[in-house]
Structure formats: C-alpha cells, structure tokens
Amino acid sequence: MQELVAFIIISDKGTGMNSLSPKYIHNICGQAMLSYTIDASLEAGSDKLVVVSGQNPDSIKESIPEDTILVHLDEESKDDNLIKKLQEVLKNNEKGTILILPGEYPTISGSTLKSAYEYHQEKNNDVTVLTNSGGSLSDICFLNTDLLLTEVLDLEEEDQFDNFSIKNIIKKFYAKGKKVSGYRASNSEELLKVNDRSQLSEAERIILDRIIKKHMDNGVTFHLPETCMIHNKVIIGKDTIIHPGTQLEGNTVIGGNCHIGPYSRIENSVVKDGVHFMYSVMLESQIGNNTKVGPFAFIRPGSNIGENIKIGDFVEIKNSNIGNNSKVPHLSYIGDADIGKHVNIGCGAIVVNYDGKKKTRTTVGDNAFVGCNVNLVSPVKINDYAYIAAGSTITDEVPEYSLAIARNRQTIIADWVRRKGLDKK
C-alpha cells in the first residue's frame, strides 16, 4: 500500500535566533514552531511521521506526537546509521512518497501540502518542489520513496543533512534525467522560512491572522484584532466579543455571548456563557455562566467561580471555590477558601490563609454576610446565615444565624489632643 511519509528535518542550530534554545522550540501563538510543520504534514495526509534531528532529542520531544519516529544525528553518528534507520522505516513503502519538510516553515498549510501531493501523483513526478508565486524554490518537496533510498542518500557525503537539501536533490535528478516539477503555492506567505527573530515575529503575525479569521468565521467579533494574542488551541463560542488588548492563552475555552477584555489575560482556563471579564487576569481556573469579573481582578490557579457572581475591582482569588450568586465586589483577598452561595464579602475583607509555615482553608456557608475590613483567620468556619460585623478579626467558628463582633469597643478620651499639644494652634 502506498503511503505518504513526512520527513521533518531539523538540522540548523538556530544561531540567527541568538538564543540558547533550538530555534524549532521557539513559540508562535503558544506552540513550538516545530509543531506547526508537524500539524501541516498530518493535515496533508501523512501516514507516518519521521523527525530527522541534529538537535538534542530531549529538547523537541514535547513538541512531537508520541508515535513519531525520531532519527537523531549528531557529529558522532555513523553515516550508514541514517540509511539503516530510514530503510527500516520505509521497508514497506518503497512505492510511496516522501514529504521532505524542514521544521523552519511554520506557516505552510496542510491544504497547500495536500494539493501539492495530489499534483505530484497526478503528474507522475519523481520530484515536486514547492515554489512561490515568482517561481523561487522552497526547501519543501515530494519525492518518490524508492528514489530517496537509491539516489538521494549517499554514504560518501560528510554531512547527511545535505542529502535532504532541495538544491542537491534537484541537481542529482536533473543529471539523471528524472522528472522534476514545481508546484506554485497560491500564497507566498506560506513559504516563509524562519531563521531569526524578525522572521519568527512575521510568522507569528501570519498564523495569528489565520487564528483570528477562523474565530471570526465561527461567529466571534474582534475589536482591533491586531492588538490581541490568541493561541492556536483556544476555543471561543459564538457571539462572544473580544475587546482590544486581550490575550487568550494555552487551552483556554471561552463560551458564547461573552465580553472578554479590554486588556485582559486568560490562560488555561474555562469561561462559561455570558461572562463579562474586563481588565483582569485569570490563570488555570474556571468561571460559571453570567459572572462578571473586573476591572483589575486577579484569579489565580485552582479557583472555581460559580454562576451569577460579581468579582469586582482589585479582588484577588486564589485556589478557592465561590458558590453561585455570591459577591466579592472590591478590595478583597480570598485564598484557600470555600465560599457558599448568596454570600456577600464586604470591601477590604481578607482570608488570612498563611501562618508563615503552612496554608489552611476557611469555609463560609450559604447566605453568610462578611462585613468590610474583616479578617478571617484560617482555619475557621462561618456557618450558614451568619453575619460578621465590620472590622472584626475572626478566629473561632461562627454558628448559624449569629452575629460575630470581634473588635474593641470605641473609647473617647476628651481633650486628649490639646493635652498632648497636637492641636497646632
């Protein structure tokens, strides 16, 4: 059975990046550059994926699928090792096709590769090279498998990666009278080769435009999309509006009919339908339907915020659960706490969750009322329908329907200012 086997070539050490990291793992819209070439090759119909690497394999393993065949070459590798490995990979595919795709082409699309592959088969070419609109050659080509094994690999070559250079392949095949043809990519942006950080930025702009266009086609509105950063794996529901300066990162999922932004960041989180989230940050957390967040709120990892909740200005939530219809309107810190339903947290209320050695949890029951400038010293439990008077520091459990007051009575010392000489007269 004929197969398309993709050879992802990553040989360059990335000196143009002026970086300690291989260029192939530099991020574009939340993913390693290498992952985009891999995704495109799979979309084109590759049945098998081979990464031929001159890099430390540990640096790229997180960016490749688990079933990828990794062929690692370095300066100490024996030349015949490559041929033996590739013969083993291709032993049942001698009548198939090889896609040679260098990893520095992140903007190539799977649809273009698929069309080029179909053209290669239809024209019965020995080699098909992708070209731009001006006819300039890229380093991407389709090559018949038997020719790779018999004509391309050469034990006499000092650098085995040179075997995969398009220039060398075309030179060899022209000399032997083989059928070599070009396939013109409809959009030259797809053949952008990334060797430095300027080209990395250009590639990210191209990919980001595609991501945002995809969401727009799915019913999402973007205001000033050029100011937004949306990672490749983000999901956004229909009729959501993304306002300027918004960053949606990682595996974030946004529901429908939301307003996200302006100037907000959400990373690896889930936002349900109808949420308003503005001028705020959320990391690795979840928000229920019709909740309002911001401005200037910070929701830290491990938080689960329910439905119809208000998280107001300068509120920080960390590793906490907040029940439906509760309010934390402003200037509060809720850390390592379980807050029930229909709870009001007053301005300036603090959960004191850290004693200098360990962090402990606080529980606030349903329909409780926590007044302004209250300290809840963990671990402590506030039961259902309990009220906490403003300015109290609570260290003991508060029973249901009780009012807790934990502050000194006000004392008046008459004429104290004059006697101390502080009246400035």
N, C-alpha and C positions, 0 to 999 in steps of 0.2 A: 504494500500500500504506500502511495506517495504521501510524503509529509512535508510540511514547511517547518524547518528548524531554524530558530533565531539564534545567531551568534552576537551577543552584546560584547563589544570589545572595549576594555577599559585599561589602556596602557599608559596614557600620559600621566605624569606625576603632578600636574597642575601647578607648575611654577608660576604661570601667569596670574594665579589667584593670590600669590604672595601669602600663602597660608600653610599652617602645619597639618591641615586636614586634606585628604584627597579631594580633588575638585568634584568628583562624582557624588559625594555625600553632602555638598552644599545645598541648602534648602531653597526650593522655589514653591511658594504658596503652600508651605507646611510639609512638603515632601522632598526627599533627596532627589537631586537632578536625575540620578540613575533610574529612579522608579518610573519616570515619565517615558523613557525609551522602552523599558520593560512593558509597561501598560500598553504602549502603542503596538509593540510586536505581538502581544497577546490578542489585542483587538483585531489585528490584521489576519489572525487565524493560525498563529504558530502553535504547533502541536507539542513542541519541545523547546526548552529554553536553556541555552548554554552561555554562561558568562566566562569569557576568557580574560583573565585579570593578571596584570602585572603589579597590582596593589596588594597590600596586606589583606588577606581574605576576611579577617575579623572586622575590618573597617566597613565592609559592604554587606555583611551577612544580614543585617537588619533591613536592608533595602531590597532584598531579593526574595521571591517566593520560596517556600520550603522545598519544593520539588525541583528547584533549579540545579542543573549540573554545573558545578564550579570547577573550572580548569585554571589552576594558579601557576603562573610562570614567573620566575624571577631570574636574577643573573646566574644563580647556581643550577637552574634547571637544565637537564639534558635536552638537546634539540629533538631527539626521537621520542621523548616523553609526550610532547604535544601530539605528534602524529599517532602514536599508540592510543592516547586518550580519545582523540577525535574519531579514529577508526572504530573504537569500541562504541562510541555514542552513535555513530552513523551506520553501523554494520547492517541494519535492516532498512536503510533508507537511501540506498545507492541511486534510486531513480527519482528521488525527491529534490527539494530545493532548499538552499541555504539563504537566509537573510543575514547579511553582514551589516550590523548597525552599531556604530561607535556610540558609546554612552554619553558623548557630549552634544547630542542632538535632542534636547528635551522637548522641543516644540514640534517635532514631527508627529503627525496624527496617524492614528490607526487606520482611518478611512483612506488616506493617501497611500499608505503602505499596502493596504488590501488591493486598491486599484492597480498599483504598480505590479503587484504579484500576479494579478489576473492578466495584465498586459504581457508580462514575462511568459506566462503559459500560452496565451493566445498566439503570440508571435513565434513561439518555439525558440526563444533566445537561449544562448549559452550564458550570457551575462546581460542584466538590465541594470543600468545605473540611473539613480535619480538625479535630475538636473533642475536648476532654477529656470525662470522664465527667459533668461538670456542665454541658456544653454550651458552654463558653467556646471562642472561636475561637482556633486557632493561626494561624501565618503560612504554613502549608503548604496548597497547593490544587492540584487538577487543573482544567485549563482547555482548552477546545477551541481548536485552533491557529488556525482562521480568525478566532475572536473576539479572540485575542491581537493579531493583525495589524490587525484593523479597528476594534476597540473599546478595547483597553487602552492601546496606545501612542499618545501624544499629543504632537505637536510643540510645543504651547503650554506644556507642563509645563517648569518650570525645572530640576527635579531628576528625571531619568529613572528613578531608583530608586524614586521614589514611584509610578511606574506599576505596579510589582510588589507594592505593599503590598496585603494582603488587604482591608483596610478600603476602599481606593479601588476595588478591583475589584468588591467586593460592592455598594458604593454605585452604581457605574455600571450594573451589571447589573440590580439591583432597579429602578432608574429606567427601564430599557428593557424590563422585563417578562420577562427571561430566567429560565431555570430554575436556581435556586441551591439546593444542598442541603448538609447537613453529614454527615460520616462520623465516628462516635464511636470513638476509639481505645480499645481494651479496657483499656489500662494508661496512666494519665495520666503516668507517668514518661517515656514516650516523647516527650512534648511539652515536656520541659524545655528552656527557652531559656537559653543561656549568654551572659551579658553581663559577668560579673565572676568573680573567682577563687573565691568561695564557690560559685557555680553550677558553675564548672569542676570543683571538688572533688566536688560532688554528682553531676555527670555521670560522673566517673571511678568513683565508687563503684558506680553503676548498671551501667556497662559492665564493670567488674571482676567484679561478681557474675555477670554473664552468662558471662564467660570461664571463671570457675572452675566454674560449673554445667555448662558444656559439657564440661570435662575430667572432672568427676565422672561425668557421664552416659557418658563413654567409658571408665570404669573406673579413674580416678585417685582416690586418697584424699588429702584435705587435712585436716591437723590445725590447728585455729584458722585457717581460711582468711581471716578478716578481718585477719590480720597479714601476709598475703602480697601481693606485687605480681607479677602475671603479665601480660606484654604480649600483645597481641592475636594476634601471629603465632607465638607459641610452640607447639611440638608436644610432647606428653607421651605416652609409651607406657602401655599397660595395666598395672595392678597396681603402678605406681610410687606411692610415698608422699611427699607434700610436707609437710615439717615446718614449724612456726611460723617466721615471720620470713624466709621465703625470697623472693628476687627473681629471676625468670627474665625476661630482657630481650632485645629485638631478635628475631632469627631463630633463637633457641636451639631445639635439638631434644634432647629427653630420651628415652632408651629405656625399655623395660619393666623392671619389677621393680627399680627403683632406689629408694634412700632419698636424698632431696635435702633438705639442711638438718639441723638448725635453723640459722637465721641465716646463710644463705649467699646469694651473688650469683653468677649465671652470665649472661654477656652474649655474644650472637652466637657461641655455641659448640655443639659436638656432644658429647653424652654417650651412650655406648652402653649396652647392657643390663647390669643387675645392679650398677651402680655405687653406692657409698656416698660421699656428698660432704657433709661437715658443717663448719659454722663456717668456711667458706672462700670464696675469690673466684676466679673464672676468667673471663678475657676473651679472646674470639676464638681459641679453642683447641679441642682435641679430646681425649677420653678414651675408651679402649677398654673392652671388656667386663670386668666383675668387678673393677675397680680401686677402691681405697679412697683417699680424699683427706681430709686434715684430722686433727685440727682446726687451724685458723689457718694454712692454706696459701694461697699466692698464686700462681696460674698466669697468667702474663702472655701477651700476644698472640704468636701464632706457635708455640705449643707443641703437640706431638703426643705424647700419653702413651698407651702401649700397653695390653695386657690384663694382668690379674692383677698389677697394680703397687701398691705402697704408697707414697703421698706423705704423709708424716707431719706432725707439728706444727712450725710455724714454718719451713716449707720454701718457698722461692721458686724458681719455674721460669720462665725467660724465653727464648722463641724457641729451644726445644730439643726434641729427639726422645729419647724414652726407650723402650727396647725391652721386650718382654713379660717378665714375671716378675722385673723389677728392683725394687729398693727404695731409696728415699731417705727414711729413717724420721724424721729430725728435724734441725732447726737447720742447714740447708744452703742454699747458693745455687748453682743450676745455670743458667748463662746462656750462650747461643750455643754449645750443646754437643750432641753426638750420642752418646748413651749406649746401649750394646748390650743384649742380652738377658742375664738372670740376673746382673745386676751389683748389687753391694752398695755403696752410698755411705754411709760412716760419718758419725757425728754431727759436725757442725761443718765438713764438707768444703765447700770453696769453689772454684768455677771463676773464675779471675781473668781475665776476658774483655776488660778495658778498660785500655789503657796511657796514657790521657789524651788520645790523639788518635784512635785507631780501635779498633773491636771485632773480635776474631778468634775463631775457633772451636776447640774442643777435641773430640777423639774418644776415647771409652773403648770398648774392644772387648767382645765377649761374655765372660761368666763372669769378668770382672775384679773385683778387690776393692780398694776405696779406703778406707783406714783413717780413723780420726777425726782431725779438725783438719788435714786435708791441703789444701794449696793447689795447684791445677792451673793453671799459668801459661800461658795461651793465647798462640800456637797450640802445642798439644802433643798427642801421640798416645800413648794407653795401649793396648797390643795385647791380644789375647785371652788370658785366663787369667793376666794379670799381677797382681801384688799390690803395693800401695803401703803402706808402713809408716806408722803413725800419726805425726802431727806433721811430715810431710815437705812440702817445697815442691819441686814437680816442674817442671822447665823443659825437660827433654830427653825424647825418646821412650823408652818402656819396652818392651823386647822381650817376646814371648810367654813365659809361664811363669816370668818373672823376678820377683824381689823388689827393689823400689826403696826405698832408705833415703836420705833427703836431710835430715840433721839432724846437729848436732854431738854427739859422744859426751858423756855426762854426766861432769862433773868435780866432785870433792869437795875442798873446802878446809877442813881440820879447824880447829876452834876460831875460825873467822872471825868469828862473832857476838860472842864475848867480846872479841876483839881490837879490834873496831870499837866496843865499848861499846854494843851494841844489845840486851843481854840484859835491860835494865830491872830489874836487881836492886839 
